[in-house]
């Protein structure tokens, strides 16, 4: 996603978000979007583990792990990903690269190939949209809405 703020501003805001625990909000909001596919009662807790931001003058990276906890948490995938920021002229590019592990072994892998990968992609898009809003200071999307 292209952000309408300079790299220095985006980096500083991402540092503050990660150090303050504020990355939990876009994670919880993205997770709430799962209610739209009928799984809202299984688990409502999300744990986000974040490593310290590493950066240079032109790029920055942050490793994170996202997982559902609580009742039914084992029915959701675990995501390990790297968030990236890169200077792009006067603006900044926000990227995310990672992998998730579908739950339920081979059954989960089969379900993932047919439909669950779409739910995971929508959840990740929602997370990135909400994170971009926090970094740029723009209003966040409606809670629970998938972009």
Backbone bond lengths (Angstrom), bond angles and torsions (degrees), N, CA, C in turn:
res aa  C-N    CA-C-N  psi(-1)  N-CA   C-N-CA  omega(-1)  CA-C   N-CA-C  phi
1 X - - - 1.438 - - 1.521 108.30 -
2 X 1.304 114.79 137.19 1.464 119.57 175.97 1.528 108.37 -87.66
3 X 1.335 115.69 128.46 1.457 122.00 -179.65 1.519 109.14 -103.96
4 X 1.299 117.15 138.68 1.455 121.73 -178.42 1.511 113.82 -85.94
5 X 1.314 117.71 36.41 1.465 122.69 175.58 1.519 108.47 -133.45
6 X 1.327 115.72 157.97 1.461 119.90 -179.91 1.526 110.62 -66.11
7 X 1.319 115.53 161.21 1.459 120.72 178.85 1.528 110.95 -59.94
8 X 1.339 117.28 -43.94 1.472 120.12 -178.04 1.526 111.05 -60.41
9 X 1.324 117.44 -42.41 1.463 120.79 178.45 1.525 110.33 -66.46
10 X 1.327 117.33 -46.45 1.466 120.83 -179.77 1.524 110.96 -60.38
11 X 1.324 116.73 -44.36 1.468 120.96 179.87 1.522 110.81 -61.56
12 X 1.336 116.89 -47.73 1.467 120.07 -178.70 1.527 111.31 -62.71
13 X 1.323 117.18 -39.45 1.464 120.01 179.53 1.524 111.43 -69.89
14 X 1.323 117.36 -37.26 1.468 119.53 177.21 1.523 110.59 -66.37
15 X 1.330 117.37 -38.37 1.467 120.82 176.13 1.526 109.39 -59.17
16 X 1.338 117.27 -49.03 1.470 120.44 -179.88 1.521 111.64 -61.75
17 X 1.330 116.68 -42.14 1.463 120.21 179.43 1.523 111.32 -62.00
18 X 1.327 116.54 -43.53 1.471 119.51 -177.52 1.520 111.44 -71.83
19 X 1.322 118.16 -37.81 1.462 120.81 -178.94 1.520 112.70 -73.46
20 X 1.322 117.48 -29.43 1.464 120.74 -177.21 1.522 113.33 -88.92
21 X 1.325 117.35 -7.12 1.459 120.50 -176.75 1.514 113.11 83.37
22 X 1.334 117.50 8.00 1.461 121.86 -176.27 1.531 113.15 -71.87
23 X 1.322 118.68 -9.55 1.470 119.79 175.42 1.521 111.04 -68.30
24 X 1.318 116.27 -15.69 1.461 119.63 178.53 1.525 111.56 -65.66
25 X 1.333 118.30 -36.64 1.474 121.18 -176.93 1.527 112.45 -60.25
26 X 1.349 119.48 -52.57 1.466 116.86 178.99 1.525 112.36 -65.49
27 X 1.335 117.03 -27.91 1.463 119.84 177.16 1.514 111.02 -67.80
28 X 1.342 116.40 -45.42 1.459 119.90 178.92 1.516 111.13 -65.49
29 X 1.335 116.96 -40.16 1.461 120.27 -179.84 1.528 110.61 -65.84
30 X 1.324 117.68 -40.93 1.466 120.41 177.82 1.514 110.15 -64.97
31 X 1.327 116.22 -40.56 1.448 121.41 179.55 1.524 111.18 -64.60
32 X 1.350 116.53 -36.42 1.458 120.70 177.96 1.527 110.32 -59.25
33 X 1.325 116.80 -29.67 1.456 120.86 177.41 1.511 112.94 -60.17
34 X 1.322 118.04 -20.79 1.462 120.64 177.20 1.522 111.63 -64.22
35 X 1.333 116.57 -21.27 1.463 119.74 178.21 1.525 110.94 -59.50
36 X 1.318 116.22 -25.92 1.458 119.88 -179.28 1.521 112.36 -70.42
37 X 1.326 117.51 -15.24 1.464 119.34 176.40 1.530 110.85 -107.80
38 X 1.331 116.90 16.21 1.455 121.23 170.33 1.508 117.26 83.97
39 X 1.329 118.28 24.12 1.462 119.34 -179.00 1.527 111.89 -118.45
40 X 1.332 118.04 17.89 1.452 120.86 -172.69 1.520 114.52 -62.72
41 X 1.305 119.59 -27.57 1.471 120.71 -174.42 1.525 113.50 -84.91
42 X 1.313 117.68 -9.29 1.457 120.04 -174.75 1.529 113.06 -75.86
43 X 1.312 117.95 -43.40 1.451 120.99 -178.90 1.517 108.65 -161.04
44 X 1.327 116.69 137.97 1.456 119.21 179.72 1.523 111.85 -122.81
45 X 1.291 118.30 7.20 1.452 121.52 -178.35 1.517 110.25 -106.16
46 X 1.305 115.39 139.03 1.454 121.21 177.67 1.518 107.84 -126.40
47 X 1.328 116.25 134.53 1.460 120.67 174.78 1.525 106.93 -110.34
48 X 1.323 115.22 128.39 1.457 120.99 177.11 1.521 107.21 -118.76
49 X 1.317 115.80 121.30 1.463 120.92 175.58 1.523 106.70 -107.93
50 X 1.336 115.70 130.98 1.458 121.21 -175.13 1.514 109.15 -128.23
51 X 1.319 115.28 136.51 1.466 120.00 173.18 1.517 108.88 -92.73
52 X 1.305 116.69 160.98 1.459 121.91 -179.41 1.525 111.05 -60.36
53 X 1.327 116.23 140.45 1.457 122.69 -179.94 1.519 110.31 -66.07
54 X 1.315 116.53 130.59 1.461 120.75 172.24 1.527 106.92 -108.44
55 X 1.331 117.11 143.16 1.454 118.15 -175.11 1.518 112.98 -156.45
56 X 1.341 112.94 160.92 1.455 123.31 172.12 1.528 106.06 -124.90
57 X 1.319 116.90 -169.31 1.466 119.93 178.85 1.521 112.86 -71.33
58 X 1.332 118.92 -16.59 1.461 121.89 -174.70 1.520 114.79 -124.35
59 X 1.324 117.66 -8.99 1.465 119.45 -179.44 1.526 110.43 -151.80
60 X 1.324 114.23 160.79 1.466 120.51 179.14 1.522 108.09 -148.99
61 X 1.312 116.10 151.56 1.460 120.36 179.60 1.520 111.52 -142.37
62 X 1.328 114.16 148.20 1.455 121.56 -176.93 1.520 107.45 -142.29
63 X 1.318 117.63 122.07 1.466 121.39 177.66 1.524 108.93 -89.70
64 X 1.328 115.90 138.88 1.458 119.44 177.97 1.519 111.37 -142.31
65 X 1.315 114.14 156.95 1.472 122.79 173.09 1.514 106.46 -127.42
66 X 1.323 115.00 130.33 1.464 122.71 -178.71 1.514 107.27 -120.78
67 X 1.338 116.42 126.88 1.457 118.90 177.81 1.519 111.05 -151.16
68 X 1.314 115.13 145.66 1.459 121.61 175.62 1.524 107.76 -79.35
69 X 1.320 115.32 143.05 1.464 120.80 177.63 1.519 108.04 -127.21
70 X 1.292 116.41 -177.71 1.457 119.87 178.70 1.520 111.36 80.65
71 X 1.332 115.04 -168.69 1.462 121.05 -178.19 1.524 109.62 -58.96
72 X 1.290 116.81 124.86 1.457 121.26 178.61 1.509 114.60 81.22
73 X 1.326 118.38 3.11 1.461 120.85 -178.90 1.517 113.53 -57.45
74 X 1.327 116.93 -32.18 1.456 120.77 179.63 1.518 114.03 -71.06
75 X 1.326 117.23 -5.60 1.463 121.05 178.14 1.521 112.50 -88.85
76 X 1.339 116.86 -0.28 1.455 121.62 -177.39 1.521 110.01 -116.01
77 X 1.331 116.89 152.80 1.463 119.48 179.00 1.523 112.03 -69.90
78 X 1.327 115.35 158.71 1.459 123.39 171.76 1.523 105.89 -105.64
79 X 1.323 116.26 132.20 1.461 121.66 -179.06 1.512 110.02 -110.97
80 X 1.320 116.89 127.03 1.460 123.17 169.48 1.523 105.92 -113.10
81 X 1.331 116.73 124.53 1.459 119.09 -174.36 1.517 111.38 -149.43
82 X 1.316 114.04 161.74 1.459 122.33 173.82 1.518 108.00 -114.98
83 X 1.327 115.83 122.93 1.456 121.50 171.95 1.514 106.80 -88.24
84 X 1.302 116.26 137.99 1.457 119.89 179.59 1.509 112.40 -129.62
85 X 1.310 115.69 146.53 1.455 123.24 171.26 1.511 106.90 -123.24
86 X 1.334 116.68 137.27 1.459 120.74 177.66 1.517 108.76 -138.37
87 X 1.328 115.45 136.25 1.455 120.62 176.80 1.516 108.62 -64.10
88 X 1.332 115.40 135.16 1.464 121.66 -178.20 1.529 107.27 -139.97
89 X 1.330 116.06 78.90 1.455 120.23 -174.70 1.513 110.01 64.76
90 X 1.333 116.23 -124.67 1.465 121.73 179.50 1.524 112.58 -85.71
91 X 1.316 116.84 -5.68 1.461 120.58 -178.66 1.529 109.64 -118.82
92 X 1.315 115.42 -168.84 1.462 121.76 -175.58 1.521 109.27 -138.30
93 X 1.311 116.43 143.75 1.456 121.95 175.56 1.527 108.33 -100.81
94 X 1.340 116.46 127.33 1.463 123.12 174.75 1.521 106.94 -102.23
95 X 1.325 116.88 125.45 1.465 121.14 179.71 1.521 109.64 -127.99
96 X 1.312 114.34 161.22 1.459 120.73 174.73 1.521 107.61 -144.04
97 X 1.312 115.85 126.87 1.461 121.63 177.15 1.515 107.30 -130.31
98 X 1.309 116.09 132.14 1.452 117.76 -178.67 1.507 112.14 -172.45
99 X 1.296 113.41 -171.04 1.459 120.94 179.56 1.519 108.49 -142.96
100 X 1.309 115.16 145.22 1.452 119.14 174.88 1.515 108.76 -123.03
101 X 1.325 114.03 153.74 1.457 120.75 179.22 1.516 108.33 -109.38
102 X 1.336 116.95 116.79 1.470 118.61 177.62 1.526 110.18 -63.88
103 X 1.318 116.31 147.45 1.464 120.31 177.74 1.531 110.51 -77.17
104 X 1.299 117.03 173.55 1.467 125.46 170.28 1.524 114.75 67.44
105 X 1.326 117.54 26.34 1.459 120.90 173.24 1.515 113.65 59.30
106 X 1.353 116.32 -134.17 1.470 120.50 -175.27 1.533 111.77 -66.76
107 X 1.331 117.79 -32.34 1.462 119.96 175.87 1.527 109.96 -63.26
108 X 1.320 116.93 -45.21 1.460 121.30 177.78 1.513 112.09 -61.87
109 X 1.328 117.29 -38.74 1.466 120.78 178.01 1.524 111.01 -64.30
110 X 1.323 117.37 -40.05 1.464 120.94 177.72 1.528 110.79 -66.09
111 X 1.329 116.90 -44.28 1.463 120.51 177.79 1.524 111.06 -63.93
112 X 1.322 116.18 -36.30 1.456 120.60 179.16 1.532 110.59 -63.22
113 X 1.310 116.90 -41.96 1.473 120.34 179.91 1.523 111.66 -64.03
114 X 1.333 117.18 -31.80 1.462 119.30 -176.88 1.528 113.15 -88.79
115 X 1.328 118.40 -44.26 1.472 118.53 -174.87 1.525 115.21 -144.94
116 X 1.309 119.02 -35.98 1.462 119.80 -171.94 1.522 113.50 -61.60
117 X 1.338 117.83 -27.86 1.465 119.21 178.23 1.531 111.02 -62.51
118 X 1.337 116.98 -29.11 1.469 120.21 177.23 1.526 110.85 -69.53
119 X 1.326 116.41 -40.19 1.462 120.89 177.76 1.530 108.99 -64.47
120 X 1.331 116.62 -43.59 1.465 120.31 179.80 1.529 110.43 -62.80
121 X 1.317 117.86 -43.89 1.466 121.15 179.89 1.525 110.93 -63.13
122 X 1.329 117.53 -41.79 1.467 120.95 178.81 1.525 111.00 -65.30
123 X 1.327 117.16 -38.71 1.463 121.14 179.01 1.524 110.21 -65.66
124 X 1.315 117.09 -42.24 1.468 121.03 179.11 1.528 110.41 -66.11
125 X 1.335 117.56 -42.22 1.470 120.29 176.91 1.530 110.45 -59.97
126 X 1.323 116.46 -41.73 1.459 120.73 178.75 1.528 110.51 -62.55
127 X 1.320 116.90 -45.05 1.459 121.36 178.17 1.529 110.59 -58.50
128 X 1.339 117.02 -48.25 1.462 120.31 -178.45 1.525 112.01 -64.94
129 X 1.320 117.04 -38.57 1.461 120.92 177.93 1.525 110.44 -62.16
130 X 1.314 116.55 -43.54 1.462 121.35 -179.85 1.530 111.26 -69.94
131 X 1.316 116.82 -39.10 1.463 120.38 177.37 1.527 109.89 -64.98
132 X 1.320 117.36 -43.56 1.466 121.00 178.10 1.521 110.41 -59.31
133 X 1.332 117.21 -40.22 1.468 120.94 178.45 1.526 110.50 -62.87
134 X 1.320 117.68 -40.18 1.470 120.29 178.56 1.528 110.97 -66.80
135 X 1.318 116.97 -40.62 1.461 120.41 -178.47 1.522 111.26 -68.58
136 X 1.319 117.37 -40.64 1.466 120.58 -176.97 1.517 113.66 -87.69
137 X 1.329 117.48 -10.74 1.454 120.77 -178.63 1.522 113.24 78.32
138 X 1.319 116.78 18.24 1.462 122.01 178.77 1.530 109.43 -86.51
139 X 1.333 117.23 160.65 1.464 119.05 175.70 1.515 111.23 -62.82
140 X 1.306 115.72 140.87 1.475 120.89 178.34 1.520 109.61 -76.52
141 X 1.329 117.70 152.95 1.456 121.07 175.68 1.532 111.27 -62.15
142 X 1.296 116.41 165.63 1.461 121.75 178.18 1.527 108.93 -58.72
143 X 1.367 118.69 130.59 1.470 120.72 179.76 1.521 111.79 -54.90
144 X 1.332 114.80 134.33 1.461 120.70 176.37 1.503 113.90 86.04
145 X 1.324 118.57 -10.79 1.452 120.24 -179.14 1.524 110.03 -83.74
146 X 1.310 116.29 133.35 1.450 120.75 176.26 1.518 108.43 -91.64
147 X 1.330 118.04 132.22 1.467 119.56 -178.59 1.518 111.68 -67.39
